[in-house]
Amino acid sequence: MSMTEMPMLVRGFYCEGWQPSRAPYRDRSLEDFLQVVRTGMHGYSEPDAVRLSGAVFDLLMARLSYGELEKVVSALPRDVRDLSGICA
């Protein structure tokens, strides 16, 4: 079985180093979310966190199945869900 054939959760654990205990907490505001994006983009001149987030959501819409996308979006806080422009 290739990595692309593995279920997303298994791939995250074993191939991409995802550690649930280090995952950010769920209940955070839109501003908290955008600050995490800005922090992750340090070194870039004035990153536009809203625009960058929109690009990621566009990529998710293009690459994930409807069911996977629905699961991702439903796990987001309401403010972030609204930013995504994806209905769930």
C-alpha positions in Angstrom: 0.0 0.0 0.0 1.4 3.4 -0.9 1.2 6.4 1.3 -1.5 8.0 -0.9 -3.7 4.9 -0.4 -3.6 5.2 3.4 -6.5 6.7 5.3 -5.8 10.4 6.1 -5.6 9.8 9.9 -3.1 6.9 9.6 -1.0 8.9 7.1 -1.0 11.8 9.5 0.2 9.7 12.4 2.8 7.6 10.7 4.0 9.5 7.7 3.6 13.1 8.5 4.5 13.2 12.1 1.2 14.5 13.4 0.9 14.3 17.2 -2.6 14.9 18.6 -1.3 15.9 22.0 0.4 18.9 20.3 -2.6 19.9 18.3 -4.0 23.4 19.1 -7.1 23.6 21.2 -10.4 23.8 19.3 -12.1 26.8 20.9 -10.3 29.8 19.7 -11.3 33.0 18.0 -10.8 34.1 14.5 -8.1 36.5 15.6 -6.3 33.7 17.5 -6.4 31.6 14.3 -5.1 34.5 12.2 -2.3 35.1 14.7 -1.2 31.5 14.4 -1.1 31.9 10.6 1.0 35.1 11.0 3.4 33.4 13.4 3.8 30.5 11.0 4.7 33.0 8.3 7.4 34.9 10.2 10.2 36.1 8.0 7.8 37.1 5.2 7.1 40.8 4.8 3.7 41.6 6.2 1.8 38.4 5.6 -1.9 38.9 4.9 -3.3 36.1 7.1 -6.8 36.4 5.7 -5.6 36.0 2.1 -3.2 33.2 3.0 -6.0 31.3 4.9 -8.3 31.8 1.9 -5.7 30.3 -0.4 -5.4 27.2 1.9 -9.2 26.8 2.0 -9.3 27.1 -1.9 -6.6 24.3 -2.1 -8.6 22.1 0.3 -11.7 22.6 -1.8 -9.8 21.6 -4.9 -8.0 18.5 -3.4 -10.4 16.9 -0.8 -13.5 14.9 -1.4 -16.8 16.5 -0.3 -16.9 14.2 2.7 -13.4 15.0 3.8 -13.9 18.7 3.4 -17.1 18.6 5.4 -15.3 16.9 8.3 -12.5 19.5 8.2 -14.8 22.4 8.1 -17.1 21.1 10.8 -14.1 20.8 13.1 -13.3 24.5 12.8 -14.5 27.2 15.2 -17.5 29.1 13.8 -15.5 32.3 13.0 -12.9 30.4 11.1 -15.6 28.4 9.3 -17.1 31.7 8.1 -13.7 32.8 6.8 -13.4 29.7 4.8 -16.4 30.4 2.7 -17.2 26.7 2.8 -20.7 25.8 3.9 -20.9 23.0 6.4 
